[in-house]
Amino acid sequence: MEIPSVPNTGRMVDYFLGGSHHFPIDVEAAKVFTQAYPDSATFFRTLRDYNGRVCRYIESQGINQFVVFAGGVPTCGNVHESVPQAKVLYTDIDPDNIEFGREILAGNSNADYTFCDATNLDSLDESVVSQVLGKIQRLGIVFIGISAFIPDEVLANMLDKLYDWAPAGSFLAIDFDGEAAVQFPQLLKLLDSMGASLYMRNPTTFKPLLGRWQLTQHGILPDAVWKAELSVNPIDSSEPVFSYGCVVYK
């Protein structure tokens, strides 16, 4: 594999999570990122833990086929490790992530990796979906870690197309960045310089973007506290929220 000259978010996350599938350029970028936002590693660990909980919840609803958009590097508790009995197809736009992913998943008959631009569902090869997942029944769709970089209109359109594409009874797990990041102007400036401007939202502004997707009883919660078991304890609204999450269904 040719050593890339541009850092990639998926490989930076792998570094933050203690993985080994990244390059020096990713480590350098992650260190700069941490200078702007010291809790970076904790943020990504919290997000990965949320990923695992929602995937296990979706599996508990009878889903055993998953498609992951913007999958990054499939290590450190990613989807196929959280639901090892399920069939999982990771997708990404970055060729290095795809190559890494195929290398990591080699020999795993339940998981594979392919190309897809998450903003263009038509770029997903349906023959690969069928080859990896088999006859599609109901899908678990994982859309975590990317909403924060997508404008409202584009995101709403993407979720609408995913709704049309998914079979009835499918579930989708998603997250979005809260407004607490405004406390870190250097982080926002850094992301802008990387061409990855952050779109911060709150539950009220995010919910309409879900369109026809229906929220589970959990509603929209900070991803750090989202659990499959419904909680009767009120959420401390005084705490700043950096990331929210929810599960929706068709």
MIDREN-395592 format. One record per residue: x, y, z of N, C-alpha, C in turn. Coordinates in nm, 3 decimals. Layout:
BEGIN
X_Y_Z_X_Y_Z_X_Y_Z
...
! end
This chain:
BEGIN
0.084_-0.120_0.000_0.000_0.000_0.000_0.088_0.125_0.000
0.056_0.219_-0.089_0.131_0.344_-0.094_0.098_0.429_0.028
0.202_0.488_0.087_0.183_0.570_0.207_0.109_0.699_0.168
-0.008_0.725_0.226_-0.084_0.845_0.188_-0.018_0.972_0.242
-0.044_1.082_0.174_0.010_1.211_0.216_-0.095_1.298_0.283
-0.219_1.248_0.288_-0.329_1.323_0.348_-0.391_1.239_0.459
-0.414_1.297_0.578_-0.474_1.220_0.687_-0.618_1.184_0.657
-0.666_1.081_0.723_-0.804_1.035_0.705_-0.869_1.021_0.842
-0.993_1.067_0.853_-1.062_1.064_0.982_-1.074_0.922_1.037
-1.107_0.826_0.950_-1.123_0.688_0.996_-0.995_0.633_1.057
-0.882_0.664_0.996_-0.754_0.615_1.049_-0.714_0.694_1.174
-0.751_0.821_1.180_-0.727_0.899_1.303_-0.805_0.839_1.419
-0.928_0.798_1.392_-1.009_0.734_1.496_-0.943_0.604_1.541
-0.890_0.528_1.446_-0.819_0.405_1.481_-0.704_0.436_1.577
-0.632_0.544_1.551_-0.522_0.585_1.640_-0.576_0.621_1.778
-0.682_0.702_1.781_-0.739_0.744_1.910_-0.787_0.624_1.992
-0.833_0.519_1.924_-0.886_0.402_1.994_-0.778_0.300_2.029
-0.653_0.332_1.993_-0.544_0.241_2.026_-0.519_0.134_1.923
-0.572_0.153_1.802_-0.552_0.055_1.695_-0.415_0.069_1.631
-0.391_-0.011_1.529_-0.259_-0.012_1.463_-0.269_0.011_1.313
-0.388_0.043_1.263_-0.407_0.059_1.118_-0.418_0.207_1.082
-0.305_0.274_1.090_-0.299_0.415_1.053_-0.155_0.447_1.011
-0.136_0.568_0.960_-0.006_0.611_0.908_0.046_0.729_0.990
0.176_0.760_0.976_0.231_0.875_1.049_0.155_1.004_1.025
0.106_1.025_0.903_0.032_1.147_0.873_-0.097_1.155_0.954
-0.157_1.038_0.982_-0.278_1.034_1.063_-0.248_1.065_1.210
-0.134_1.013_1.257_-0.093_1.038_1.396_-0.065_1.187_1.416
0.005_1.247_1.320_0.035_1.390_1.329_-0.094_1.472_1.335
-0.189_1.437_1.248_-0.316_1.509_1.246_-0.393_1.489_1.376
-0.389_1.368_1.429_-0.459_1.338_1.555_-0.401_1.419_1.670
-0.271_1.438_1.670_-0.207_1.516_1.777_-0.246_1.664_1.767
-0.253_1.714_1.645_-0.299_1.853_1.625_-0.444_1.866_1.670
-0.523_1.765_1.636_-0.664_1.762_1.674_-0.679_1.766_1.826
-0.594_1.691_1.895_-0.599_1.684_2.041_-0.560_1.817_2.104
-0.469_1.889_2.040_-0.433_2.022_2.092_-0.554_2.115_2.089
-0.636_2.100_1.985_-0.755_2.185_1.973_-0.870_2.134_2.060
-0.873_2.002_2.083_-0.980_1.941_2.163_-0.920_1.829_2.246
-0.875_1.860_2.368_-0.800_1.764_2.451_-0.873_1.633_2.480
-1.006_1.633_2.476_-1.081_1.511_2.507_-1.112_1.427_2.383
-1.033_1.443_2.279_-1.061_1.374_2.153_-1.071_1.223_2.170
-0.974_1.163_2.237_-0.973_1.017_2.253_-1.098_0.970_2.328
-1.136_1.042_2.432_-1.255_1.006_2.509_-1.380_1.018_2.423
-1.387_1.123_2.341_-1.502_1.143_2.253_-1.519_1.025_2.159
-1.410_0.983_2.095_-1.421_0.874_1.997_-1.444_0.739_2.063
-1.393_0.720_2.184_-1.422_0.596_2.256_-1.570_0.592_2.294
-1.624_0.705_2.339_-1.766_0.711_2.372_-1.852_0.680_2.250
-1.812_0.736_2.135_-1.886_0.712_2.011_-1.879_0.566_1.970
-1.762_0.504_1.984_-1.747_0.363_1.947_-1.829_0.274_2.041
-1.831_0.308_2.169_-1.913_0.231_2.264_-2.061_0.243_2.230
-2.103_0.363_2.192_-2.241_0.385_2.148_-2.271_0.299_2.025
-2.178_0.296_1.932_-2.191_0.214_1.812_-2.221_0.069_1.850
-2.144_0.016_1.944_-2.164_-0.122_1.986_-2.301_-0.145_2.049
-2.344_-0.052_2.133_-2.473_-0.070_2.201_-2.590_-0.067_2.103
-2.587_0.027_2.009_-2.700_0.035_1.916_-2.703_-0.084_1.822
-2.585_-0.133_1.782_-2.582_-0.250_1.694_-2.636_-0.374_1.765
-2.598_-0.390_1.891_-2.651_-0.505_1.967_-2.801_-0.492_1.989
-2.848_-0.368_2.009_-2.993_-0.348_2.023_-3.064_-0.385_1.893
-3.012_-0.338_1.781_-3.075_-0.369_1.652_-3.075_-0.520_1.629
-2.966_-0.586_1.662_-2.960_-0.732_1.649_-3.068_-0.797_1.735
-3.092_-0.742_1.854_-3.193_-0.800_1.944_-3.334_-0.786_1.888
-3.351_-0.701_1.787_-3.481_-0.685_1.722_-3.497_-0.781_1.604
-3.407_-0.877_1.594_-3.417_-0.979_1.491_-3.343_-0.948_1.363
-3.254_-0.850_1.366_-3.176_-0.812_1.247_-3.042_-0.883_1.249
-3.007_-0.948_1.137_-2.875_-1.012_1.129_-2.799_-0.976_1.002
-2.839_-0.865_0.939_-2.771_-0.814_0.820_-2.749_-0.664_0.840
-2.624_-0.621_0.829_-2.589_-0.481_0.854_-2.512_-0.422_0.737
-2.542_-0.297_0.704_-2.462_-0.218_0.610_-2.412_-0.096_0.686
-2.281_-0.074_0.679_-2.217_0.035_0.752_-2.167_0.139_0.652
-2.212_0.262_0.667_-2.166_0.370_0.579_-2.054_0.448_0.647
-1.954_0.489_0.565_-1.836_0.558_0.617_-1.776_0.477_0.731
-1.748_0.350_0.701_-1.709_0.254_0.804_-1.572_0.275_0.866
-1.485_0.353_0.800_-1.352_0.373_0.855_-1.274_0.243_0.863
-1.199_0.226_0.970_-1.118_0.105_0.990_-1.196_0.010_1.081
-1.225_-0.112_1.035_-1.309_-0.204_1.113_-1.234_-0.276_1.224
-1.193_-0.201_1.324_-1.122_-0.258_1.439_-1.175_-0.194_1.567
-1.120_-0.235_1.679_-1.145_-0.169_1.809_-1.294_-0.161_1.842
-1.364_-0.274_1.827_-1.505_-0.278_1.865_-1.600_-0.227_1.760
-1.561_-0.234_1.633_-1.652_-0.190_1.528_-1.764_-0.293_1.510
-1.848_-0.274_1.408_-1.976_-0.344_1.401_-1.963_-0.495_1.403
-1.876_-0.552_1.320_-1.870_-0.699_1.312_-1.820_-0.761_1.442
-1.748_-0.683_1.522_-1.703_-0.732_1.652_-1.812_-0.719_1.758
-1.903_-0.625_1.739_-2.014_-0.606_1.833_-2.125_-0.708_1.810
-2.145_-0.745_1.683_-2.250_-0.844_1.648_-2.185_-0.953_1.562
-2.101_-1.036_1.623_-2.020_-1.132_1.546_-2.101_-1.238_1.472
-2.226_-1.261_1.510_-2.307_-1.362_1.441_-2.378_-1.304_1.318
-2.376_-1.173_1.304_-2.445_-1.108_1.193_-2.354_-1.099_1.071
-2.415_-1.077_0.956_-2.340_-1.049_0.834_-2.328_-0.897_0.820
-2.206_-0.851_0.790_-2.179_-0.707_0.792_-2.105_-0.665_0.665
-2.156_-0.564_0.598_-2.087_-0.505_0.484_-2.048_-0.362_0.520
-1.918_-0.338_0.530_-1.867_-0.202_0.552_-1.853_-0.133_0.417
-1.874_-0.001_0.418_-1.849_0.078_0.297_-1.775_0.205_0.336
-1.699_0.256_0.240_-1.626_0.381_0.262_-1.589_0.436_0.125
-1.552_0.564_0.124_-1.509_0.628_0.000_-1.358_0.628_-0.014
-1.288_0.604_0.097_-1.141_0.611_0.099_-1.079_0.477_0.060
-0.999_0.473_-0.048_-0.943_0.344_-0.093_-0.851_0.279_0.009
-0.780_0.358_0.088_-0.692_0.299_0.190_-0.773_0.232_0.300
-0.882_0.295_0.340_-0.969_0.233_0.440_-1.026_0.101_0.389
-1.064_0.101_0.262_-1.120_-0.021_0.202_-1.013_-0.130_0.199
-0.891_-0.094_0.159_-0.784_-0.193_0.154_-0.752_-0.246_0.293
-0.740_-0.154_0.389_-0.718_-0.195_0.528_-0.831_-0.288_0.573
-0.954_-0.247_0.543_-1.070_-0.324_0.587_-1.069_-0.466_0.533
-1.039_-0.479_0.405_-1.036_-0.612_0.345_-0.924_-0.697_0.404
-0.813_-0.632_0.435_-0.702_-0.703_0.499_-0.743_-0.753_0.637
-0.808_-0.667_0.713_-0.850_-0.703_0.849_-0.956_-0.812_0.847
-1.047_-0.806_0.751_-1.161_-0.898_0.746_-1.133_-1.025_0.669
-1.013_-1.037_0.613_-0.978_-1.157_0.537_-1.000_-1.281_0.623
-1.070_-1.378_0.569_-1.097_-1.500_0.643_-1.225_-1.496_0.725
-1.288_-1.380_0.732_-1.415_-1.367_0.804_-1.528_-1.382_0.703
-1.597_-1.492_0.708_-1.701_-1.520_0.609_-1.827_-1.436_0.631
-1.835_-1.367_0.744_-1.954_-1.288_0.775_-1.940_-1.140_0.746
-1.821_-1.096_0.704_-1.800_-0.952_0.686_-1.709_-0.924_0.567
-1.733_-0.809_0.504_-1.649_-0.767_0.391_-1.656_-0.615_0.381
-1.582_-0.562_0.283_-1.570_-0.417_0.268_-1.581_-0.382_0.120
-1.652_-0.273_0.088_-1.663_-0.229_-0.050_-1.674_-0.077_-0.056
-1.669_-0.025_-0.177_-1.677_0.120_-0.198_-1.821_0.168_-0.193
-1.841_0.283_-0.132_-1.966_0.358_-0.146_-1.944_0.500_-0.098
-1.988_0.595_-0.177_-1.993_0.735_-0.135_-2.125_0.751_-0.060
-2.117_0.775_0.071_-2.238_0.780_0.153_-2.336_0.887_0.107
-2.289_0.987_0.033_-2.379_1.091_-0.016_-2.445_1.052_-0.149
-2.409_0.934_-0.201_-2.464_0.889_-0.329_-2.491_0.739_-0.320
-2.610_0.703_-0.279_-2.645_0.563_-0.259_-2.631_0.481_-0.387
-2.643_0.547_-0.502_-2.628_0.476_-0.630_-2.488_0.421_-0.649
-2.391_0.470_-0.572_-2.253_0.422_-0.586_-2.231_0.288_-0.516
-2.331_0.240_-0.444_-2.321_0.111_-0.376_-2.359_0.000_-0.473
-2.268_-0.094_-0.493_-2.290_-0.206_-0.585_-2.384_-0.307_-0.520
-2.507_-0.313_-0.571_-2.607_-0.402_-0.511_-2.568_-0.549_-0.520
-2.490_-0.583_-0.623_-2.448_-0.723_-0.635_-2.355_-0.762_-0.521
-2.273_-0.666_-0.476_-2.185_-0.693_-0.362_-2.268_-0.707_-0.234
-2.370_-0.623_-0.220_-2.458_-0.632_-0.103_-2.518_-0.772_-0.094
-2.570_-0.822_-0.207_-2.630_-0.955_-0.208_-2.527_-1.064_-0.184
-2.409_-1.046_-0.241_-2.303_-1.146_-0.226_-2.261_-1.161_-0.080
-2.249_-1.048_-0.010_-2.201_-1.051_0.128_-2.313_-1.084_0.227
-2.429_-1.024_0.207_-2.537_-1.038_0.305_-2.636_-1.149_0.272
-2.636_-1.195_0.146_-2.735_-1.292_0.106_-2.867_-1.224_0.072
-2.974_-1.301_0.069_-3.105_-1.244_0.040_-3.143_-1.146_0.150
-3.172_-1.023_0.111_-3.198_-0.919_0.209_-3.337_-0.938_0.272
-3.338_-0.942_0.404_-3.463_-0.950_0.479_-3.494_-0.812_0.538
-3.438_-0.785_0.653_-3.446_-0.652_0.715_-3.304_-0.609_0.746
-3.274_-0.483_0.728_-3.137_-0.436_0.743_-3.116_-0.356_0.871
-2.995_-0.367_0.923_-2.946_-0.274_1.022_-2.851_-0.179_0.951
-2.884_-0.052_0.945_-2.803_0.047_0.875_-2.729_0.131_0.979
-2.598_0.139_0.964_-2.516_0.212_1.060_-2.464_0.338_0.991
-2.503_0.453_1.044_-2.472_0.582_0.983_-2.414_0.671_1.092
-2.299_0.629_1.143_-2.241_0.692_1.262_-2.108_0.758_1.227
-2.092_0.883_1.274_-1.966_0.953_1.256_-1.958_1.042_1.134
-2.069_1.057_1.060_-2.062_1.137_0.937_-2.165_1.249_0.929
-2.274_1.240_1.004_-2.378_1.344_0.995_-2.324_1.483_1.026
-2.225_1.488_1.114_-2.171_1.618_1.156_-2.105_1.695_1.043
-2.074_1.627_0.933_-2.004_1.692_0.822_-2.094_1.713_0.700
-2.225_1.695_0.720_-2.318_1.701_0.608_-2.423_1.809_0.633
-2.444_1.900_0.537_-2.546_2.005_0.554_-2.687_1.945_0.567
-2.776_2.020_0.628_-2.912_1.971_0.657_-2.983_1.915_0.533
-2.987_1.993_0.426_-3.062_1.952_0.308_-3.007_1.822_0.249
-2.875_1.812_0.244_-2.812_1.691_0.189_-2.839_1.572_0.280
-2.827_1.592_0.411_-2.849_1.483_0.505_-2.993_1.434_0.499
-3.088_1.526_0.496_-3.229_1.488_0.488_-3.256_1.407_0.362
-3.196_1.447_0.251_-3.214_1.376_0.125_-3.154_1.236_0.132
-3.036_1.224_0.194_-2.970_1.094_0.208_-3.056_1.000_0.291
-3.107_1.050_0.403_-3.188_0.965_0.491_-3.319_0.925_0.423
-3.372_1.013_0.340_-3.494_0.981_0.267_-3.469_0.870_0.165
-3.355_0.877_0.097_-3.321_0.773_-0.001_-3.293_0.640_0.068
-3.230_0.646_0.185_-3.206_0.523_0.261_-3.339_0.461_0.305
-3.436_0.543_0.336_-3.568_0.492_0.375_-3.631_0.417_0.258
-3.624_0.474_0.139_-3.680_0.408_0.021_-3.607_0.277_-0.009
-3.476_0.277_0.015_-3.392_0.161_-0.019_-3.409_0.046_0.078
-3.428_0.076_0.205_-3.432_-0.027_0.309_-3.564_-0.103_0.308
-3.560_-0.235_0.331_-3.685_-0.312_0.343_-3.764_-0.270_0.467
-3.894_-0.291_0.463_-3.977_-0.263_0.580_-3.926_-0.343_0.699
-3.927_-0.282_0.817_-3.877_-0.350_0.936_-3.731_-0.326_0.963
-3.666_-0.245_0.877_-3.524_-0.215_0.895_-3.505_-0.109_1.004
-3.384_-0.107_1.059_-3.345_-0.009_1.161_-3.223_0.069_1.113
-3.212_0.193_1.159_-3.097_0.276_1.127_-3.047_0.342_1.254
-2.917_0.330_1.278_-2.852_0.395_1.393_-2.774_0.515_1.342
-2.788_0.627_1.410_-2.726_0.751_1.363_-2.683_0.835_1.483
-2.592_0.925_1.460_-2.551_1.021_1.562_-2.538_1.158_1.497
-2.529_1.261_1.580_-2.500_1.395_1.528_-2.432_1.475_1.637
-2.351_1.570_1.597_-2.275_1.649_1.694_-2.363_1.758_1.756
-2.356_1.767_1.889_-2.428_1.871_1.960_-2.358_2.005_1.951
-2.413_2.103_2.019_-2.365_2.240_2.006_-2.253_2.273_2.104
-2.211_2.176_2.186_-2.107_2.204_2.286_-1.971_2.231_2.222
-1.953_2.184_2.098_-1.824_2.204_2.032_-1.792_2.351_2.009
-1.894_2.437_2.019_-1.871_2.580_2.002_-1.776_2.633_2.109
-1.761_2.557_2.217_-1.669_2.596_2.324_-1.522_2.581_2.283
-1.500_2.518_2.167_-1.364_2.492_2.121_-1.344_2.554_1.982
-1.330_2.686_1.977_-1.318_2.754_1.847_-1.198_2.707_1.765
-1.090_2.667_1.832_-0.974_2.620_1.757_-1.005_2.489_1.685
-1.088_2.406_1.746_-1.130_2.281_1.682_-1.211_2.311_1.557
-1.305_2.404_1.567_-1.388_2.439_1.452_-1.304_2.499_1.340
-1.207_2.582_1.378_-1.118_2.643_1.279_-1.034_2.536_1.211
-0.986_2.439_1.289_-0.905_2.330_1.234_-0.986_2.248_1.135
-1.108_2.214_1.172_-1.193_2.135_1.083_-1.224_2.212_0.955
-1.249_2.341_0.968_-1.272_2.424_0.849_-1.152_2.419_0.756
-1.032_2.425_0.814_-0.910_2.425_0.733_-0.889_2.291_0.663
-0.949_2.184_0.719_-0.939_2.051_0.660_-1.049_2.026_0.559
-1.136_2.127_0.539_-1.249_2.109_0.448_-1.356_2.020_0.506
-1.363_2.014_0.640_-1.460_1.928_0.709_-1.538_2.010_0.811
-1.603_2.113_0.763_-1.678_2.201_0.853_-1.781_2.122_0.933
-1.796_2.159_1.060_-1.882_2.086_1.152_-2.022_2.148_1.154
-2.123_2.063_1.136_-2.262_2.108_1.144_-2.317_2.062_1.279
-2.329_2.158_1.371_-2.376_2.127_1.507_-2.527_2.142_1.513
-2.591_2.048_1.584_-2.737_2.047_1.591_-2.782_2.012_1.733
-2.907_2.039_1.762_-2.969_1.992_1.885_-3.085_1.900_1.846
-3.143_1.827_1.941_-3.250_1.733_1.905_-3.366_1.797_1.830
-3.400_1.920_1.864_-3.513_1.987_1.800_-3.485_2.014_1.653
-3.363_2.055_1.621_-3.330_2.085_1.481_-3.298_1.958_1.403
-3.256_1.852_1.473_-3.218_1.729_1.403_-3.338_1.642_1.368
-3.435_1.635_1.456_-3.546_1.541_1.437_-3.616_1.554_1.302
-3.644_1.675_1.251_-3.710_1.685_1.120_-3.629_1.623_1.006
-3.496_1.616_1.022_-3.412_1.561_0.916_-3.433_1.411_0.900
-3.489_1.346_1.001_-3.513_1.202_0.995_-3.626_1.167_0.899
-3.709_1.265_0.865_-3.814_1.241_0.767_-3.911_1.131_0.810
-3.925_1.029_0.725_-4.023_0.922_0.748_-3.975_0.817_0.848
-3.847_0.818_0.881_-3.797_0.724_0.981_-3.865_0.751_1.116
-3.899_0.645_1.187_-3.965_0.657_1.317_-3.867_0.631_1.430
-3.867_0.718_1.531_-3.780_0.700_1.646_-3.828_0.583_1.731
-3.734_0.507_1.786_-3.769_0.409_1.887_-3.809_0.483_2.015
-3.856_0.408_2.114_-3.900_0.470_2.240_-3.787_0.544_2.311
-3.663_0.512_2.277_-3.550_0.578_2.343_-3.545_0.726_2.310
-3.596_0.763_2.193_-3.587_0.901_2.149_-3.444_0.939_2.113
-3.417_1.067_2.117_-3.283_1.119_2.089_-3.216_1.150_2.222
-3.100_1.090_2.244_-3.030_1.104_2.371_-2.883_1.134_2.347
-2.814_1.191_2.446_-2.668_1.197_2.436_-2.614_1.055_2.415
-2.525_1.036_2.319_-2.483_0.899_2.290_-2.413_0.832_2.408
-2.361_0.912_2.500_-2.294_0.854_2.617_-2.391_0.781_2.709
-2.519_0.818_2.704_-2.617_0.756_2.796_-2.719_0.670_2.723
-2.713_0.665_2.589_-2.809_0.581_2.516_-2.785_0.435_2.552
-2.890_0.368_2.597_-2.883_0.225_2.631_-3.008_0.156_2.581
-2.996_0.027_2.554_-3.110_-0.049_2.506_-3.222_-0.051_2.609
-3.185_-0.057_2.737_-3.285_-0.056_2.843_-3.336_0.087_2.861
-3.466_0.104_2.852_-3.523_0.237_2.868_-3.500_0.288_3.009
-3.452_0.410_3.021_-3.420_0.468_3.151_-3.535_0.555_3.201
-3.559_0.547_3.331_-3.662_0.634_3.391_-3.598_0.755_3.458
-3.465_0.758_3.456_-3.394_0.868_3.520_-3.382_0.986_3.424
-3.411_1.107_3.469_-3.400_1.224_3.381_-3.254_1.251_3.345
-3.236_1.304_3.224_-3.102_1.340_3.178_-3.066_1.478_3.234
-2.944_1.491_3.280_-2.897_1.620_3.333_-2.878_1.717_3.216
-2.974_1.806_3.200_-2.972_1.899_3.086_-2.870_2.010_3.102
-2.807_2.018_3.219_-2.708_2.123_3.241_-2.571_2.084_3.185
-2.554_1.956_3.157_-2.426_1.909_3.105_-2.416_1.940_2.956
-2.302_1.992_2.909_-2.286_2.015_2.765_-2.283_1.883_2.689
-2.350_1.877_2.576_-2.358_1.753_2.498_-2.280_1.772_2.368
-2.181_1.687_2.349_-2.099_1.694_2.228_-2.154_1.605_2.117
-2.228_1.502_2.153_-2.281_1.412_2.051_-2.408_1.345_2.100
-2.508_1.343_2.013_-2.635_1.276_2.040_-2.648_1.153_1.950
-2.738_1.064_1.988_-2.762_0.948_1.904_-2.906_0.903_1.913
-2.947_0.825_1.814_-3.081_0.766_1.816_-3.086_0.647_1.721
-3.187_0.565_1.742_-3.216_0.454_1.651_-3.355_0.478_1.595
-3.369_0.461_1.465_-3.498_0.480_1.398_-3.531_0.355_1.318
-3.656_0.342_1.279_-3.696_0.221_1.207_-3.798_0.255_1.099
-3.812_0.162_1.006_-3.907_0.177_0.895_-4.024_0.080_0.917
! end
